Amino acid sequence: MRRLPIYFLIDVSESMVGEPIKQVEDGMRTIIQELRTDPYALETVFVSVIAFAGRAKSLSPLTELYKFYPPKFPIGGGTALGAALNYLMDDMERSVQKTTLEVKGDWKPIVFLFTDGTPTDDPTSAIEKWQRRYKTKCNMVCISIGDNADTNLLGKLSENVLRLNGTDEYSFKAFFKWVTASIKTSSVSVSDMGVDELKLAPLNGISLEKVDTERRSVVDENFVVLHGRCSNTRNRYLIKFAKRVGASDFLPNFSVLKYRLVGAYPIEEASFESLSDGLSNRNINTNDLMGVPTCPCCGNQYGLVVCECGNIMCSDGRTCSCPWCGMEGTLGDIQDGGMDITRGRG
């Protein structure tokens, strides 16, 4: 049987924490449920999921559709696109059946790359390898979730670069229905007609647009993500802020850049570390952050307390010890000028 391999290469960097990663998880379940009702997809489709942040790892190897179970997505630090591409190419080399004199190999793999940021590694050599050895042998669709991805860079990987403009629940649901329809159409194409090419569904009625990759996109930092540790459970969590440009309180006609709290989210430390390449070497001042979360692990009132060691923890407002360095102390106010905190890699 000739298989139609479908790869999902998913960005699980810190900026995806919260609603975006939940919507991706829900969307993957929807895709699989819908595809299982399609006889052409059941006959040909095999699915693999690779997650990447500062590193990449397989969440599910290439698996027959009826046996595939959508994984839970971890979160990691960084957006190592080069590492993700190398991992994908190595996996296809091992898993995709090539045509020989005796047998016909698999149909061209279809790769759906989802990302919401710019690379934190140097993907140049991986992109060159992709262009030289894999671009004509695969069908890749690059999806920018929001407007923070470098679509000019994604254009070096594929002619099919699209931007998901809406990141609300409705937009994500419509988007994953489009992905499902595209896979169904492609499976019919190979099963019924033997045509080995990508058939994307129409973009009508969804918040998804094809991007002109020749026009360089303006890349800015839409999120600030901070790393915390619970004082009671010692578990890790992430605090996510989204960019907000507003009027200055002191200078009329001037705009200021602030980051508004989105939420705080517990993470599984082992999974996070396996996908991360460390914190950034850049800081954010506390004066540029709007809002303080409660601790998502224990419910302490203050989820953004900065220890003298520079790390973030939670506190109930009384004496506590830092879960990072062990120092004991009492909660105090931040002085004028704020404090600089090391940011995650996003």
C-alpha positions as CSV (number, residue, x, y, z in Angstrom):
1,M,0.0,0.0,0.0
2,R,1.3,3.5,-0.9
3,R,1.0,5.7,2.1
4,L,0.3,9.5,2.2
5,P,2.5,10.7,5.0
6,I,1.2,13.8,6.8
7,Y,3.6,15.6,9.1
8,F,2.6,18.3,11.6
9,L,5.7,20.4,12.6
10,I,4.4,22.4,15.6
11,D,6.0,25.4,17.3
12,V,5.6,24.9,21.0
13,S,7.7,27.8,22.1
14,E,6.8,29.9,25.2
15,S,4.8,32.4,23.3
16,M,2.3,29.6,22.4
17,V,1.5,29.0,26.0
18,G,-2.2,29.4,27.0
19,E,-5.0,29.6,24.4
20,P,-2.8,29.1,21.3
21,I,-1.5,25.7,22.3
22,K,-4.9,24.7,23.7
23,Q,-6.5,25.6,20.3
24,V,-3.8,23.5,18.5
25,E,-4.5,20.5,20.7
26,D,-8.3,20.8,20.1
27,G,-7.7,21.3,16.4
28,M,-5.6,18.2,16.1
29,R,-8.4,16.1,17.7
30,T,-10.9,17.6,15.3
31,I,-8.7,16.8,12.3
32,I,-8.3,13.2,13.3
33,Q,-11.9,12.7,14.1
34,E,-13.0,14.2,10.7
35,L,-10.4,12.3,8.7
36,R,-11.5,9.0,10.2
37,T,-14.9,9.4,8.6
38,D,-13.3,9.7,5.1
39,P,-12.7,6.3,3.4
40,Y,-9.9,7.8,1.1
41,A,-8.0,9.2,4.1
42,L,-8.4,5.9,6.1
43,E,-6.9,4.1,3.1
44,T,-3.8,6.3,2.6
45,V,-3.1,8.8,5.4
46,F,-0.4,8.2,8.0
47,V,0.2,11.0,10.6
48,S,3.3,12.2,12.5
49,V,3.6,15.1,15.0
50,I,6.9,16.8,15.7
51,A,7.1,19.5,18.3
52,F,9.9,22.1,18.4
53,A,11.0,24.9,20.7
54,G,14.7,25.4,21.4
55,R,15.0,21.7,20.4
56,A,12.7,19.3,18.5
57,K,11.3,15.9,19.4
58,S,8.7,13.5,18.0
59,L,5.4,13.4,19.9
60,S,4.1,10.7,17.5
61,P,5.9,8.7,14.9
62,L,4.4,8.1,11.4
63,T,1.2,6.2,12.4
64,E,-1.7,4.8,10.4
65,L,-4.8,7.1,10.8
66,Y,-7.1,4.7,12.6
67,K,-4.3,4.0,15.2
68,F,-3.2,7.6,15.7
69,Y,-4.0,9.3,19.0
70,P,-3.6,13.1,19.2
71,P,-0.8,13.9,21.7
72,K,-0.8,16.5,24.4
73,F,1.6,19.3,23.5
74,P,4.4,20.4,25.9
75,I,5.9,23.9,26.0
76,G,9.6,24.7,25.6
77,G,11.9,27.7,25.4
78,G,13.1,29.1,22.1
79,T,12.1,28.7,18.4
80,A,14.8,26.6,16.8
81,L,13.5,26.4,13.2
82,G,16.8,25.0,12.0
83,A,16.7,22.2,14.6
84,A,13.1,21.4,13.6
85,L,13.9,21.2,9.9
86,N,16.8,18.9,10.6
87,Y,14.7,16.7,12.8
88,L,12.0,16.5,10.2
89,M,14.4,15.6,7.4
90,D,16.1,12.9,9.4
91,D,12.7,11.5,10.3
92,M,11.5,11.4,6.7
93,E,14.8,9.7,5.7
94,R,14.0,6.9,8.1
95,S,10.3,6.7,7.9
96,V,9.2,7.5,4.3
97,Q,9.3,4.5,1.9
98,K,11.3,5.3,-1.3
99,T,10.5,3.9,-4.7
100,T,12.7,1.0,-5.8
101,L,12.8,-1.4,-8.7
102,E,10.6,-3.7,-6.7
103,V,8.1,-1.4,-5.1
104,K,6.5,2.0,-5.5
105,G,7.3,4.3,-2.6
106,D,5.0,6.5,-0.5
107,W,3.3,9.5,-2.0
108,K,4.9,12.9,-1.5
109,P,4.7,13.8,2.2
110,I,2.6,16.8,3.2
111,V,4.1,18.9,5.9
112,F,2.1,21.5,7.9
113,L,4.5,23.8,9.7
114,F,2.8,26.0,12.4
115,T,4.8,28.8,14.0
116,D,4.1,32.1,15.7
117,G,7.6,33.6,16.0
118,T,11.0,34.1,14.5
119,P,13.9,31.6,14.8
120,T,16.2,31.8,17.8
121,D,18.8,29.6,16.1
122,D,20.4,30.1,12.7
123,P,18.4,28.0,10.3
124,T,20.5,28.8,7.2
125,S,22.2,25.4,6.7
126,A,19.0,23.5,7.4
127,I,17.0,25.7,4.9
128,E,19.8,25.1,2.2
129,K,19.6,21.4,2.8
130,W,15.8,21.4,2.5
131,Q,15.9,23.4,-0.7
132,R,18.6,21.1,-2.2
133,R,17.2,17.7,-1.2
134,Y,13.6,17.8,0.0
135,K,11.7,20.8,-1.3
136,T,10.7,19.1,-4.6
137,K,10.0,15.8,-2.9
138,C,7.6,17.1,-0.3
139,N,4.6,19.5,-0.2
140,M,5.1,21.9,2.7
141,V,2.5,24.4,3.9
142,C,3.8,27.1,6.3
143,I,1.3,28.7,8.6
144,S,2.1,31.9,10.5
145,I,-0.1,32.1,13.6
146,G,-0.5,35.8,13.9
147,D,1.8,38.4,12.3
148,N,5.0,37.8,14.3
149,A,6.6,35.1,12.1
150,D,9.1,36.0,9.4
151,T,7.1,35.0,6.3
152,N,10.0,36.0,4.0
153,L,12.1,33.3,5.7
154,L,9.2,30.8,5.4
155,G,9.0,31.6,1.7
156,K,12.4,29.9,1.3
157,L,10.8,26.6,2.4
158,S,7.5,26.7,0.4
159,E,5.4,28.6,-2.1
160,N,2.5,27.9,0.2
161,V,2.9,30.4,3.1
162,L,-0.3,31.5,4.8
163,R,-1.1,33.8,7.8
164,L,-3.8,33.0,10.3
165,N,-4.9,36.5,11.2
166,G,-7.5,35.7,13.8
167,T,-6.4,33.7,16.9
168,D,-9.7,33.4,18.6
169,E,-11.5,30.1,19.1
170,Y,-13.8,30.6,16.0
171,S,-10.8,31.4,13.8
172,F,-8.8,28.4,15.0
173,K,-11.8,26.0,14.4
174,A,-12.3,27.3,10.9
175,F,-8.6,27.0,10.2
176,F,-8.4,23.4,11.3
177,K,-11.5,22.5,9.2
178,W,-9.5,24.0,6.3
179,V,-6.5,21.8,7.1
180,T,-8.8,18.7,7.3
181,A,-10.4,19.6,3.9
182,S,-7.0,20.0,2.3
183,I,-5.9,16.6,3.5
184,K,-9.1,15.0,2.4
185,T,-8.8,16.5,-1.1
186,S,-5.1,15.4,-1.4
187,S,-6.0,11.8,-0.3
188,V,-8.7,11.7,-3.0
189,S,-6.2,13.0,-5.5
190,V,-3.7,10.2,-4.8
191,S,-6.2,7.4,-4.2
192,D,-8.6,8.0,-7.1
193,M,-6.5,9.7,-9.7
194,G,-2.9,8.8,-8.8
195,V,-2.0,12.4,-8.9
196,D,0.9,13.1,-6.5
197,E,0.3,16.8,-5.7
198,L,-1.0,19.0,-3.0
199,K,-4.7,20.1,-3.2
200,L,-5.4,22.9,-0.8
201,A,-9.0,23.7,0.1
202,P,-10.4,27.2,-0.8
203,L,-9.7,30.0,1.7
204,N,-13.2,31.5,1.5
205,G,-14.8,32.5,4.8
206,I,-11.8,32.0,7.1
207,S,-9.3,34.4,8.6
208,L,-6.5,32.9,6.6
209,E,-4.6,34.6,3.8
210,K,-1.9,33.7,1.4
211,V,1.3,35.7,2.0
212,D,3.4,37.5,-0.5
213,T,6.8,36.2,0.7
214,E,8.8,38.5,-1.5
215,R,7.6,41.4,0.6
216,R,9.6,41.3,3.8
217,S,7.4,41.3,6.9
218,V,8.0,43.6,9.8
219,V,8.9,41.4,12.8
220,D,8.2,42.7,16.3
221,E,8.0,41.2,19.7
222,N,4.4,40.5,20.5
223,F,5.0,38.6,23.7
224,V,7.0,38.6,26.9
225,V,7.2,35.3,28.7
226,L,8.7,34.9,32.2
227,H,9.7,31.8,34.1
228,G,8.4,31.2,37.6
229,R,8.6,28.5,40.3
230,C,5.9,27.8,42.9
231,S,7.1,28.4,46.5
232,N,4.9,25.6,47.8
233,T,4.9,22.9,45.2
234,R,8.3,23.8,43.5
235,N,6.6,23.3,40.2
236,R,7.4,25.5,37.2
237,Y,5.1,27.9,35.5
238,L,5.2,30.6,32.7
239,I,3.8,34.1,32.9
240,K,2.7,35.5,29.5
241,F,2.2,39.2,28.6
242,A,1.0,40.5,25.2
243,K,2.2,43.7,23.5
244,R,0.0,46.8,23.9
245,V,0.7,50.2,22.5
246,G,-1.1,53.0,24.1
247,A,-1.0,56.7,24.9
248,S,1.5,58.0,27.4
249,D,0.1,59.2,30.8
250,F,2.7,62.0,31.0
251,L,3.5,63.0,27.3
252,P,0.4,63.9,25.2
253,N,0.6,62.7,21.6
254,F,3.2,60.1,22.5
255,S,2.7,56.3,22.4
256,V,4.3,53.9,24.8
257,L,4.9,50.2,24.5
258,K,3.7,48.1,27.4
259,Y,2.9,44.4,27.9
260,R,-0.5,43.4,29.3
261,L,-0.9,40.2,31.4
262,V,-2.5,37.3,29.5
263,G,-2.2,34.7,32.2
264,A,0.0,32.3,34.1
265,Y,0.3,28.6,33.2
266,P,1.8,25.5,34.9
267,I,4.2,23.5,32.7
268,E,5.7,20.0,33.0
269,E,9.4,20.7,33.7
270,A,10.9,17.6,32.2
271,S,9.1,18.1,28.9
272,F,10.0,21.8,28.9
273,E,13.7,21.2,29.5
274,S,13.8,18.5,26.7
275,L,12.6,21.1,24.2
276,S,14.4,24.2,25.5
277,D,17.8,25.8,24.7
278,G,17.8,28.0,27.8
279,L,16.7,31.5,28.7
280,S,17.5,34.6,26.6
281,N,20.2,37.1,27.4
282,R,17.6,39.9,27.3
283,N,15.7,41.6,30.0
284,I,12.4,43.3,30.5
285,N,11.7,46.0,33.1
286,T,8.9,45.4,35.5
287,N,7.6,48.9,34.8
288,D,6.8,47.7,31.3
289,L,4.5,45.0,32.5
290,M,0.8,45.5,33.3
291,G,-0.8,43.1,35.7
292,V,0.3,40.5,38.3
293,P,-1.0,36.9,38.1
294,T,-1.9,34.6,41.0
295,C,0.2,31.4,41.1
296,P,-1.3,28.8,38.7
297,C,0.2,26.0,40.9
298,C,-1.0,26.8,44.4
299,G,-3.2,29.9,44.1
300,N,-0.9,32.3,46.0
301,Q,-2.0,35.9,45.6
302,Y,1.3,37.1,44.1
303,G,2.6,35.0,41.2
304,L,5.3,37.5,40.1
305,V,7.7,38.0,43.0
306,V,11.4,38.6,42.1
307,C,14.0,37.1,44.5
308,E,17.4,38.7,45.0
309,C,18.8,35.8,42.9
310,G,16.9,37.3,40.0
311,N,14.4,34.4,39.7
312,I,10.6,34.6,39.9
313,M,8.5,32.8,42.5
314,C,5.1,33.1,44.1
315,S,4.2,34.4,47.6
316,D,1.2,34.7,49.9
317,G,2.5,38.0,51.1
318,R,4.3,36.6,54.2
319,T,7.8,35.3,54.8
320,C,8.7,32.6,52.3
321,S,11.8,30.9,50.9
322,C,12.9,31.1,47.3
323,P,12.3,27.7,45.5
324,W,15.3,28.5,43.2
325,C,18.0,29.5,45.7
326,G,16.6,28.8,49.1
327,M,16.9,32.3,50.4
328,E,14.3,33.4,53.0
329,G,12.8,36.8,53.1
330,T,9.7,39.0,53.3
331,L,7.8,40.6,50.5
332,G,8.8,44.2,49.7
333,D,7.9,46.8,47.2
334,I,9.8,47.4,44.0
335,Q,11.7,50.7,44.0
336,D,11.2,53.5,41.5
337,G,12.7,52.5,38.2
338,G,11.5,49.0,38.4
339,M,13.6,45.8,38.1
340,D,15.1,44.1,35.1
341,I,14.0,40.5,34.7
342,T,15.5,37.9,32.3
343,R,12.9,37.0,29.6
344,G,12.3,33.6,28.1
345,R,13.3,33.0,24.5
346,G,9.7,33.1,23.2
